[in-house]
Amino acid sequence: MKNLFVFVVALFVATNLFAQQQQQQKDSTEVEKLDEVLVKAVRVDAESPITHTNITKTEIAKRNLGQDMPEILKFLPSVVNTSDAGASVGYTGIRIRGVSPQSTNVTINGIPYNDAESLGTFWVNLGDFASSTESLQLQRGVGTSTNGSGAFGASINILTDATTYEPSGEISNSFGSFNTRKHTVKFSTGLMNDHFEISGRLSNIASDGYIDRASADLKSYFLQGSFIMDNTFIKAVVFGGKEVTYQSWFGIDAETLATDRTFNPAGIYTGRDGNITFYDNEVDNYNQDHYQLHWNQRYNRNWSTTLSLNYTYGRGYFEQFREDDDFSTYGFEPIFVNGELVDTTNLIRRRWLDNNFYVVNANANYKTDSVDFVFGGSFSSYDGDHFGEVIWAEFGPGSEIRDRYYDGNSKKTDLSGFAKANYRLNDKLLLYGDLQLRNVTYKTVGTNSDLDPFEVDKNFTFFNPKAGLTYNLNTTNDLYFSYARANREPNRTDFESNPDIRPEVLNDFELGWRHAKNGFSFNANSYFMLYNEQLVLSGELDDVGNPIRTNSGESYRIGLELEAVIPLGSKWALQPNLTLSTNRNRETITSIDGELVNLGSTAIAFTPNVIGANAIVYSPIEPLQISLLSKYVGEQFMSNTEAQLSKLDAYFINDLNVVYTIKTNKVFDSVVITGLVNNLFNEEYVSNGYYFTYDDDFTDPGTITTVEGVGYYPQATINFLIGVSLFF
């Protein structure tokens, strides 16, 4: 009801504000252009000196059978994706140029989507969002990053479904391995009375997962209303969903990987009969709802403005069975049971998040034949509660229902102003400039999950300039160069692991060549990313699976990215891409056997030096397309010390994608049958994991020995999905 209320109010306001204006019919092409203004502040056009790739709705649909967005994007340049459950449904992640997901800026209709506190992107809360995506732009490097936290590896800018003129409907169902299934219903009224359109989607995705018990149940919705009249465009969007995901972030060791690669230790405990068993509700249970209102106004052929409002409400918990936990972990006092002192117990706990996130974006655009100038600002406010509850204990220490054994609150504000412009100096030269001033405050009070006081009071002010130029050699060739500086604050986990953690700084240099002629295109881009205090992944995880990062002093990433589209006649095409890179910490100092050791220059963790992909596309007849999709990821270390135990082997996987479209003039406009075989050649590979060390002096008192440990996340062997979509 709350969702519908917000939606109806937005449409009511739109109607009354503009009911007196002159009516004017818009065709579908004009309407789509209006939708695109929502992302103008965060996107770049084809000629800009920013390295980017555009993905259309049609391209997304070819692989959209229920797997998460990182899986759909995995064949793009410099991309490595991973899945806790192994089947890319549930908790999935994406690294671009080797940079952690916490350093990838994600926006939806220009609204920051990254969690304000962890800086991560939880795709699990966007179940089937690919079905409501009109287009997507992936910017590598710093990019524009106008709204939200700055990008240190990439920006992913998503535009939701465009307003359409004609009414339509869609029913999509898919099924596959690991009992994976997706059910989607979509509709659009088309443009009613030349002014209104309402569209929506309901989806349910479920999977048992490749890893034992790594199930996911994702329910989601999407509802939007658009109002169009003359030079006014208003869109109200409501989307969200609920996810229940059995945890699988614990990983497995090398011995288990070799003997039982689907084993999941989550929820394991010893039953009363002495046998090993698993708690059946070791789940992440989370709800997230988003409310967006966008108002674009064009005043004349040169000036337009856009105002966007957002409210996000998230709440949920991680439930966990704990065996023989100490009372002191929960602040409990020991008790006597049958005359014996008891200070441990089996229990079930929930760790809660309850947060509110508000955003206001405002920008203005001045455009002529030679100048495209956008300026504006963004303000966001985050208020989040972190608390824990013990919902059952074998030995109750006298606590009450819903007592919180830890309780903390975090507040974060982000205020930024920006101005960016493309200026065409002449027929050959395009100049680009982008300035952003950003202020961030972050304050926490209360205790963390270890019952330790967690109090942070930080204020950061960042200046992020960007500049570049594009030189048009001729009608088929462009050269470009850009420089961008970015600053980024630490996240909550960073402060928990090191109160003295420092913000990271990046100077990003990009030099590229674009060529396009007669359907053939080739892009070459070289980058030099020079960091100070880069927050690199250490390889370790905290006690709820969050990656721990550490400042690395001076470091760099140097790379060459190549991508092409090569038509081979009317039926065949190749779409290869390749990234070759060197990624180094200039100096790494670590403790080994109780002594500090300078290892000199070392490889940055989780950064393969070679990433490649290719698509062989064959279309023997117009309605049929067959694609063999290949991905190669070179070896990488899970630590910054180049420890051999932390090395992940290279892997090469192939997917087969078949799409067949049947046109009909009867009940449905068309029927699309899609088939996908993932990991066609049954490769057993690991795309992610963790590495940790600890000092042990128990075996030989007086002597400290560094002990290493690893965990691996195996990915699914050969598996398939098949789907049928009915369009009407």
N, C-alpha and C positions, 0 to 999 in steps of 0.2 A: 504493500500500500504506500509506503514511503517513497518508493521509486516512482510509482505512478503519479503521486502527488506532485513531486518535483517536476516531472515531465509535463503534466497538465498546466502547472503554473507558468512554466517557461513558454509554452505555446500561447497561453492566454495573454501574457505580456507582449509577445510578438504581435499578436492580432490587434490588440488595442493601440499599440504604438504606431502602427502603420496602416490601419484600416482605411485612412483617408487618402493614402497615396494612390497615384495613377497606376492601374494594372497594366502589366506587360508580360506577355508569354515568353518563357525561356525554353529553348530546346535543350536536349540532354548534354550537348557539348558545352554550352555556355554554363550550365549548372555545374559540371565537373570543374570548370575553371574557378568557380566561386569556392568550391570545397578546398581547392589547392591553396587558397590564401591563408588557410589556417596553419599551414606549415611553412609559410614563406620566410618567417624569421629564423627558422632552424635548418632550412634546406639551401642547397646551392643549385644553380642551373648548369647546363652541360658545358658551358665555356668557362666556368669559374676555375681558378687554380687550386681547387681542393680535390683530393683523391676520393672518388666516390663511385658507387655502383647503385643503379636503380633497379628495383624489382617490382614488376607489375602484378596485378591481381591474377592475370592469366597464368603467369609463371608460378605463383604461389599455389594455385589450384591444382597443378599437375602432381604435386606431392602431398597435398593436404588430406591425409587420411587419418588424422587423429594425433600424430606425433607433434611434439612441441616446436615452437618457432626455431630454436637453435638447430634442430635436426633439418628443418626446411632450408636453413641458410648455410649448411655445412659445406657446400661446394663453392662458396664464394671465396675470393682470394684472401689468403692469410688467416682463414678461419679454422679453429679446432673446436669441436663440440664434444660434450660428454654427458653421460646419464648415470645417475646413481643406481637406478633400477635396471640399467642395461638396455632398455627397450625404447628410450626417448619419450616416455610418457611419465609425467610426475616431475621430480626434481631433475632439471637439466641445466647445463651451463654452456657458455660460449666464451672462448678466448680469441682475441683478434690481435695479430702481431705479437702473440705471447703475453699480452697484458691481461691482468686478472679481470673478471667480470665487474668487480667493484670500480674499475676505471673505465668502463664503457657507459657513455651517456645515452639513456633511452628516453624518448619522448613519445607521447601519443597525442596527436593533434596539437603539437607544440607544448603540451603539459608534461613536466618532468614525471617520469614513472619510477625511476630508481628510488628505492627505499631511502628516505632522508637520513636515517641514522646509520644503517649498515652500508649504504651506498650501492648495495647489490640490486640485481633485478631478479625477481622471483617469477619466472615464467609459469610456474605451476599455478599461480593465481590468475593466469590469462588463458584458461582452458579454451581451446578452439578459437582463439582470437584471430588466427589466420583466416578464418571464414568471414571475418568482419573487417579485413584489411584491404583497402583500395590500392595502396602502393606503399613501398618502403624504400628508404634511402639509407644505405650504409656508407658512412664517411669514415675513412681510415686516417689515423693520426689525430691531431687535435680537432680538425674540422671546424664547424661554426660554434657548436656548444653554447648557443645563445642563452638557453634557459636551463636551470638546474645545475648540478655539479659538473665541473669541467671534464672533458674527455681526455684520457691519457693513452688510449689505444684506438678508440673508435666511437662513433655516434650511430645509433640506430633510430631513425626518425620514422614513425609510423603514422599514416593517414588512414582513418577509418572509412568505411563505405561511403562512396560518393552519393549524393542525391541524384535520383534518376527520374526521368519524365514518364516512363511507361510502368504500369503495375507489373509485378513479377512475384514469383514464388519459387522455392527450392526445397526439396527434401533429399537429404544425403545420408546414406548409411554405409558404414564400412566395418569389416571384420578381419581378424587375422590372428597371427601367432600370439601365444601367451594370453589367449582369451581377450585380446584387445578389440574394442569396438567403439565406434563413434556414431552418434545419432544427432543430426542437425536439421532444424526446420527454420527457414528464412522467409520473410515476406517484405514486399514494398507496395505501398498504395499507388506509387507513381505520383506525379505532381497533380494534386487536386485543385481545381479552380485556378490553375496556373500559379498557385502560391504555396500550397502545403504538401508536404510528403511525410509519411510516417513509415518507418521500416524497423525490422527487428529480427532477432535470432534467439533460439533456445538450443542448447547443446548439452549432451551428456557423453563424456568420454570415460572409459574404464579399461583397466588392464591389470592382469595379475603380475606383470613384470617378468623379466628374464631371471632376475635374482629371486631366490625363495622369499615368498610372502611380500615382495616389494610391490604391493598393489597400489593402484591409484583410482580414485573415483572423483572425477572433475565435473561439476555441474556449473554451467555458466549461462549468462543472458546478455543480450545487447539490444538496446532500444533507442532509437533516435527520431527526432522530429525536426524538419527543416521548414523555414519560412522564407520566401523569396518575393521581393517586390522592387521593381526598378533597380536602384543601386544599393539595396539592402539585402543582406543574407544573414539569417540567424539559424543556428543549429544547436539543439539541446540533445545531449548524449548521456545515457545512463547505461553502465555496464558493470559486470562483476560476476561473482560466483563463489562457490564453496568447494574446497578441496579436502579430501581425507586421504592421506598418503601414508602407507606403512613405511617406517623408516628403513633406509638402507645405506646410510652414509658411513657406517662403521668400517666398511671394507674388509678385506681378508688378507692374510699373510701369504708368503710365497708357497709354503707347503700346501695350504688349502687351495690356492690357485691351481696348483698342479693336479690335485686329487678330487676337488669338489668345487669348481669355480662358481657355482650358483649359490653356495652356502651364504646365509645371512645370519650373523650373530645377534642381531637386534632382538631384544626381548627374551634372551636366553636366561633360564634360571633352573634350579634344582627343585623338582617337585617333592611332595611329602613322601612319595614312594622311593625317593632317591634317584629317579630317572631325570634326564635332561628334558626340559620342555620349553615352550616359547609362549610368552604373553601375547594374547591375540589382539590386543588393542594398543600396541606400541606405535602410535600414529601421530602425525601432524594433522591437526584439524583447524582449518582457518577459513574465515570469510573475509571478502574484500569487495567493497562497493564504491564505484566512481560516479560522480555527477559532474558533468561539464556543460557549460553554456558559452557559446561563441557568437559574437556579433561583429560582422564585417560591414563597414559602410564606405561606399565610394562616393566622393563628393564631386569629382569631375574626372577628366581623362588622366590627370596627374596624381591626385591625392586620394588615399584611402586609409582607413584605420581598422584595427582589429582589437577587440577586447575579449578576453577569455577568463572565465572563472571555473574553479575546480574545487570539489570537496571529495576526499577519499576517507572512508571509514574502514579500518581493518581491525579484526579481533579474532583470537583463536589461541590454541595451546598445543604443546607437544606433551603427550602422555607417555609415561615411562614406568616400567616395573623395575624396582631396585631391590637387590638381594643383599641382606645383612648390611644395610647402611647404618653408619654411626648416628646415634641420636644428635651428636654435636653438629652434624651437617645441617640439621634443621632447627637448631637452637633448643632441642628438647633436653629435659633433665632425665637422668637415669631413674628407673623405677624398679621396685622389687616385685617379682612374680614367683609365687610359691616359695618365698623365702630366698630367692636368688636375685642378685643384682643384674638387671638387663639394661644394656646400653646400645644394642643394635636391634634392627628389625627389618623384616621384609615390608615393603610399602609400595604404593603407587602414587606418583606425583604428576602434577601438571605445571608446566612453565608457560605462563601466559604473556601475550602481547595484546595491548588494547590501545589503538592509536588513531589520531585524527590529523589529517593533512589538508591544508588549505593553500590554494595558489591563485594569484591574480597576474595575468600577463596582459600587457598593453603595448601596442606598437603602431607606428604610422609609416606609410610607404609613399614616397614621392618618386614617380617614374616618368621619364621622357625617353626619347629615342637614344640618348647617349648616357643617361644616368638612371640607376636603380638604387635608391637610397632608402634604407629601413632603419628606424631607431625606435627605442622603447625601453621598457623595463619589466622586471619580474619580481614578485614578492611571494615567498612561501613561508608557511608556519607549520611546524610539526610538534605535536604533543603526544608523547607515548608513555604508557605505563608498562613496567616489567614486574611481574610478581609470580610467586610460586605457591602452589597449594598441595598439601598432602591429602588425597581423597580417600585413602585407605591405608591402614597400618596394622600389621599382625599384633604388635604390642602398642596400644595407644597410650601416649604420654599425657593425656588430659587435654589435648588441643580441641578446639571447636571446629565445626564445619565451616569451610571457607576461610579459616585462619591462613594468613599469608606468612610463610616462613622466611621469605625475603620480599622486599617491596621497594621499587625505585621508580623514578619519573625522569623523563628526558624532554627537553624543549630545544628546538632548533629553529632559527629563522635564517632566511637566505634572501638578501636584497641585492639586485643587480640592475645595472643600466647598460645599454649597448647602443652602438651605432655602427652600421656596416653599409658599404656601398660598392657597386660595380660601376665603373666609369669608362665608357668607350672613348678613348683618346682619338682614335681614327679607325680606319677600316682594318688595321693590322693589330692594334694594341688595346687590350682591355686591362684596366687596373682594378685591383680589389683591396679594400681596407676594412678592418673590423676591430673595434675597440670595445672592451667590456671591463667595467669596474664592479667588483662583487664583494659584498660583506656578509660574513657568516658568523653567527653566534651559536654556541652549543653549551648547554648547561644540564647537569644531571644532579640528582639528589637521591638519598636513600642507600640501599644496599644492593649488591649484585647477587647472583645465584650462589656464590660461595659465602654469603653472609658478611662479606667485607664491605666497608663503606666505599661507595663509588660516587665520587664528587668531582665533576669536571666543570670548569668555567673558562671557556675559551672564546676569543674573538679574533677572527681573521679578516684581513682586507687584502684582496687580490686585484692586480691589474693585468689583464690578459689582452695584449695587442696581437693582431694578425694582419699580414699584408701579403700581396702577391700580384702577379701579372700573367696574362695569357697573350702569347704572340701567335697570330694567325699567319702561318707561312703561305698557305693557299687554301683552296676550298676543301681540301682533304686532310690537312695536317695542322695541328696546334702544338705549340710548346708552352709549358707553364712552369712557374716557380712560385713557391710560397714559403713564408716563415710565420710561425705561430708560437706564442709563449703561453703556457698554461700553468696554473697553480691549483692545487687540490688539497683539501683538508683531510686529516685522518678520520677513520670511522670509529664506531663504538668499540668494536673488538680491538682495534689498534690501541685505544686508550686503556682498555682493560689489561692488555698484555704489556703495555709500556706507557706509564703516565707521562713520560718525557718525549713521546713520539713527536716527530716534526712533520709539517706539511711537505709535500713533494712539489718539485718544480721541473718543468719540461720546456726545452727549446726544440721545436720541430721544424726541420727543413725538408721540403718536398720538391722534387724536380721531375717533370714528366713530359711525355709525348703521347698525343692522341692522333690516330689515323683512322679514317673511315672512308670507304669508297665501294660502291656497287655491292652492298651487303657484307663486305669484308671490313672488319674493324680490328685494330690492334692498339692496346694501351701499354705503355711502359712507364713505371713510376719508381724512382729511387727515393729513399727516405733516410734521414739522419736524425734520430731522436736522442737528444743529449739531456740527461737527467741530473738533478741534484737532489739527494735524499729520496730517490725513488722508493715507493712503498712496494717492495717486491714480496711475492709469496715466499714464506720461509719453508713451506712443505708441511708445517704442523697445522693441526686443527684444535679448536677449543672443545669443550665438553658437549656442545650441541652441533658440532660439525662445521662451524664457521672457520674459514681459513685465516690463519694468523700471518700478518705481514710485518715487515721490519724495514727500517730505513737502510739503504744500501750505500750511502755516500754518493760518489760519482759513478755513473753507469751510462751505457749507451746501447742503442739498437740501430744497426745499419742494415738496410735491406733493399732488394730489387724485386718489384712486383710486375709480373707480365700477365696479360690476359688478352684473349683474342676470340673473335667469332669468324670461323672460316667456312663459307659455303662451298660444298663440293657437288656442284650441279643442283638440280631442282629438288632432290630427295634426301641428300645427305648434308650434314654440317658437323663441324667440330667446334667445341667451346672449351679450350684449355686455359688454365691459369697456373702460375708458378711463383712462389715466393722463396727467394734465397736470402738469408740474413745471417748476421753475426750479432750476438747479444751478450754483453759482458758487463760484469761489475769490475770496476777498475782495481778494487782492492777488497779482499774479504778476510776478515779476522774472526776466528772462531776458537772455541775451547775444545781441545782434544786431550783426553786423559788428564784433565785438571790444569792444563797449561794453555795460554793463549798462543795461537799459531797464526802467522800471516801467510795465507795461501796465495797472495798476489791476485792477479786477474782470474776471475772464474766466470763460468756461464751463468746467466740468469735463469733461475728455476722456471720450469714449465714453459720453456721457449725452444721449440725445435728450430733448427737452422734451415730446414727444407720443408715446405708445405706445397703440395701440388694437387690439382684436380683437373678432370676432363669430362666432357660430355660428348658422346657420339650419338647424334640424333638422326634417326632414319624415319622418313615419312613416305612409305610406298604409295599410299593413297591419301587424299586430303583429310579424311576424318580420323586417320590412324597415325599415331606418333609413338615410336619406340626409342627409348634412350638408355644407353649404358653409361652410368655415372660412376666415375672412379675418384678415389681420394687417397693421397699418400701423405703421411705425417712422419717426419724423421724422428730419430731418437731424441730424448730430452731427459734432463735431470729434474728430480722433484726437490732438490736442495740447491742452495747457492754455493755449496762446498765441493760440488762435482763428486760427491760420494758415489762409488760404484753401486752400492746397494740401492741408491735412489734412482738409478737409471730406468727409464721406460723405453722399451724397444720400439723401433719404427714399425709401422703397420701400413698395409695397402689393402683397401676394401673397395668393393664394387656393388652398386645397386642397379637393378633393372626396373625401369619405369615404362609402363604401357598405358596410353590414353586413347580411347576410342569414342568418338562422338557420333551419335545417331540423330539425325534431324528428322522430325516428324511433324506433320500438320494435324495431328489428332488431339489427344488429351494433353500431351506435353509438347512444348516447343522443341526440346531436345533431351536426350538421355546420354549421360557421360559415364562410361565404364572405365575405372582406373585400377590398375594393378601395380603393385610395388613389391619387389623382392629385395630386401635389405641384406647386405653381406652375402652376396650371391655365391661366393666360393668358400663360405663357411670358415672364414678366418677367425682364429681365437686371439683376440687382442685386448689390450688394456689402454684406455685413453686418458686415465687420470688416477690419482692416488694420493698418498701422503707419506711423509718421512719425518721421523722424530729421533732425537737422541736424549739420553739422560746419563748422569754420572752415577756410577755404582762403586761403593767402597766396602761392600759387605763381604765380598769374596776374599779380599786381602786388605784388612784394616790398615789404614795409613797410605794405601795406594788407590788412586782414583782411576777408574776405567770408564771410558765413554762407550755406552751401549747404544747400538742403532736399532731402529725398527721401521717397518714399512707397512703400508696398507694399500691394497689395489682395488680398483673398480672395474671388474670385467664387463665387457660389452657383449651384446647378444651375438650368437652365431647366426647362421642363415635363418631368416624369418620372412614372413610375407604379410601383406595387407591387400585387400581388394574392396573396392567401393563402387557404389552406384549412386549417381546424382540425377534427380528428376527436376527439370526446369520447366516452368510454365508461366 
